């Protein structure tokens, strides 16, 4: 467990008790792994009592047990040729599937903003902004707080906040040349 595609990985992975597994992704759209999610609705009795989660957007305070970082682990390569694809090529969680929700102040993660790219003329990767404020002249600094952002590939899933109460993540390192932000979960 480390890399979950081009945009998200763990530097310090969650341990027992920091990864909740009784959640199901609700909504209409598959979401990138590593986005902020919140519980939205009641338990789904058809899926082992799973709580539905949806994309968290806009500055908001984290609520323990009701939000976190969404992780989905693909255990197969359905409909993909394993000679060309690996598990890290699947970087989204499908709607209606069980997902994990990670929290815990010892968990450290890395987000990467990426651009559109073609790999060996065989497949195309769509660019994605995970954290706003990382362009050619970054506005982020070490020690800044991140909270849920706009919630799309263009404007970012995470945004800077000056309000400590809304801090889901604390920035610990920035590599603007690589479009990379290393953060520690704050709850």
Number of C-alpha atoms within 10 A of each C-alpha: 8 12 15 22 18 17 23 25 21 19 15 13 16 18 12 6 9 18 19 16 15 17 23 26 28 21 15 10 14 15 25 25 23 27 26 27 24 23 22 17 11 11 16 14 9 7 15 12 13 18 23 24 28 22 24 24 20 14 20 16 16 23 13 11 14 14 23 28 20 27 27 22 17 17 7 11 13 8 6 12 9 11 6 9 12 14 15 16 15 19 22 21 22 20 17 17 14 23 25 21 27 25 27 18 14 15 20 22 24 22 22 22 23 18 12 9 12 11 8 7 7 7 11 11 13 11 15 20 23 30 29 20 19 22 14 9 8 14 11 22 16 13 12 18 26 28 28 27 23 19 21 17 17 14 16 20 26 28 23 23 20 11 14 15 14 20 23 28 28 22 22 17 16 19 12 17 10 11 21 20 23 21 25 24 21 21 19
